[in-house]
Amino acid sequence: MKKKKREENPFEKKIVANEWVKIVEDTVHGGWRKKDVYPRLFKWSRQFKNKIIVEIGSGQGVCSSKINFRQNKYIGIEPSRWLLARARALYGHKRRKFLGGDAYSLPLRSKSADAAFSINVWFHLKNIKKACSELRRILKPLGEFYIITANPGAYEVWESFFTRYQKKGKMLSGEFYHPVSNLSLNIFYFHSLSDIVGAFEKNDLIIIDIETFSVMKKDTTHRCYVGIKGYAK
Ligand SMILES: C[S@@+](CC[C@H](N)C(=O)[O-])C[C@H]1O[C@@H](n2cnc3c(N)ncnc32)[C@H](O)[C@@H]1O
């Protein structure tokens, strides 16, 4: 039988992984999420004590330092071996571990996590239903989740960051502008809000809050992110 081709993840290429590392670790521009994403993540994580918190798509590991990991155990899951190595080198700690793995097949036992979060990953996934089903599988009953992704109401702003690119249905693929370093390849899936919400609901993931936030390009009408919080039934 023919093996199904894995979805392309540009961050598994060494060149793109290095571009991403350069962006996140840049001393001037690397802090672009300091005012919006990181404080929200910290606030959400403050409710947990002695819990296991999982991050899906942990990249080079920065978000592991933005939660109260000292009172909890953190596990970051990341498919790019380049980013995984960087995360281990920068953030490895006895309470923080990083594992190779994919949102579609998390290397964790069912009902083993008290909480899970994911930042800037859901828009890279073609099959958000499958990712939600994995999220549901690893969460304990009443386990909490927090997913921050691109706000569908601001896709035109996200699209404006693509320079040379192709658009096929929901998928955009091409070069992505950033003042520190362009990403030579980025892939986005422009899922509708109802598809995003539906993927959680179909998997018994109960949404308790949806918030749009963060303004890019000095445009106050576009809130670029959407944060979705909830728990597993
Ligand atoms: C823009 S980076 C964000 C990294 C990190 N979450 C952060 O906010 O710093 C996107 C990340 O999504 C990861 N990713 C892409 N496809 C994935 C998949 N199928 N499963 C898990 N992670 C994936 C990439 O490898 C990359 O680390």
The ligand as an SDF file (V2000), in Angstrom:
LIG
                    3D

 27 29  0  0  0  0  0  0  0  0999 V2000
    5.8390   29.9970   13.9260 C   0  0  0  0  0  0  0  0  0  0  0  0
    6.5990   28.6220   14.7110 S   0  0  0  0  0  0  0  0  0  0  0  0
    6.0160   28.8300   16.3820 C   0  0  0  0  0  0  0  0  0  0  0  0
    6.8760   28.1150   17.4010 C   0  0  0  0  0  0  0  0  0  0  0  0
    6.4550   28.3250   18.8560 C   0  0  0  0  0  0  0  0  0  0  0  0
    5.1260   27.8190   19.0950 N   0  0  0  0  0  0  0  0  0  0  0  0
    6.5100   29.7830   19.2160 C   0  0  0  0  0  0  0  0  0  0  0  0
    5.4380   30.4110   19.2500 O   0  0  0  0  0  0  0  0  0  0  0  0
    7.6030   30.3000   19.4470 O   0  0  0  0  0  0  0  0  0  0  0  0
    5.5930   27.2950   14.1120 C   0  0  0  0  0  0  0  0  0  0  0  0
    5.9320   25.9600   14.7170 C   0  0  0  0  0  0  0  0  0  0  0  0
    4.9050   25.0220   14.3550 O   0  0  0  0  0  0  0  0  0  0  0  0
    5.5300   23.7850   14.2040 C   0  0  0  0  0  0  0  0  0  0  0  0
    4.6550   22.8760   13.4380 N   0  0  0  0  0  0  0  0  0  0  0  0
    4.3390   22.9180   12.1210 C   0  0  0  0  0  0  0  0  0  0  0  0
    3.5960   21.8410   11.7860 N   0  0  0  0  0  0  0  0  0  0  0  0
    3.4330   21.1160   12.9290 C   0  0  0  0  0  0  0  0  0  0  0  0
    2.7820   19.8960   13.2400 C   0  0  0  0  0  0  0  0  0  0  0  0
    2.1360   19.1780   12.3050 N   0  0  0  0  0  0  0  0  0  0  0  0
    2.8360   19.4560   14.5080 N   0  0  0  0  0  0  0  0  0  0  0  0
    3.4690   20.1660   15.4670 C   0  0  0  0  0  0  0  0  0  0  0  0
    4.1270   21.3200   15.2350 N   0  0  0  0  0  0  0  0  0  0  0  0
    4.1020   21.7820   13.9660 C   0  0  0  0  0  0  0  0  0  0  0  0
    6.8160   24.1300   13.4790 C   0  0  0  0  0  0  0  0  0  0  0  0
    7.7420   23.0800   13.4650 O   0  0  0  0  0  0  0  0  0  0  0  0
    7.2510   25.3590   14.2590 C   0  0  0  0  0  0  0  0  0  0  0  0
    8.0040   25.0250   15.3720 O   0  0  0  0  0  0  0  0  0  0  0  0
  1  2  1  0
  2  3  1  0
  2 10  1  0
  3  4  1  0
  4  5  1  0
  5  6  1  0
  5  7  1  0
  7  8  2  0
  7  9  1  0
 10 11  1  0
 11 12  1  0
 11 26  1  0
 12 13  1  0
 13 14  1  0
 13 24  1  0
 14 15  1  0
 14 23  1  0
 15 16  2  0
 16 17  1  0
 17 18  1  0
 17 23  2  0
 18 19  1  0
 18 20  2  0
 20 21  1  0
 21 22  2  0
 22 23  1  0
 24 25  1  0
 24 26  1  0
 26 27  1  0
M  CHG  2   2   1   9  -1
M  END
$$$$
